[in-house]
Every structure is written in C-alpha cells, then in structure tokens.
Amino acid sequence: QVQLVESGGGLVQAGGSLRLSCAASGNIFSPNAMGWYRQAPGKQRELVADITSDGSTSYADSVKGRFTASRDNAKKTVYLQMNSLKPEDTAVYYCNYRYWGTTTWGQGTQVTVSS
C-alpha cells in the first residue's frame, strides 16, 4: 500500500519561495501520475500541477511560470518549487498518486503567504 507524506510548507511573505516535497513509501508502479492539489478555506480542492512518471508536467493557469513540479523516481519523491508566492496561494497543499484508477492522497501541508 502506498503512503504519501508532504513536507516543506510554512509561512512566507508575498514574493517569497517554498519547496514542497512528497515522499512515497510502498510499491510505486509505472506508468503513473502524481499531482499537487490545494484547498483554501471554503473552497474546493483544485489541481495545481501534475507530473507523470516520464516527467511530463501540466499546470493550472494560476501558477504557470511561478511553480515547477519535478520528481526523483529513485527516491520516490515529487517536488513543487513555488516562487513569487501570492497571498492567494495560501492553502493546504496535497499530493496524490494515481495508478490504474486508484488514487492515494497525502495528509497535506499548510502554506500561508502573508501580504
């Protein structure tokens, strides 16, 4: 069974940067996709970035040019480099792992951007 643990969240001023990590344990099968989502208070969870096992990425329009997803398959870890952070990026950030119709979620990490 796959388990995901996010880390790297925190409090940062607008314009700052954070790097989130999502470490997976258990059997990771390919091909797969791993995504970063976020959920702000009172809002629905939304996709931020997606990365496949071969490294293909896609991003929400709101983060294009500011966020970069990457992965290290040997370490079973995906990353989200977040630059030029804005107060509207404040949310709990979750990663997920998708393989053949199954989805596993991490517990989330809080990102707070102050103005």
Buried (B, 14 or more C-beta within 10 A) or exposed (E): EBEBBBEBBEEBEEEBEBBBBBBBEEEBEEEBBBBBBBBBEEEEBEBBBBBBBEEEEEBBEEBEEBBBBBBEBEEBBBBBBBBEBBEEBBBBBBBBBBBEEEEBBBEBBEBBBEE
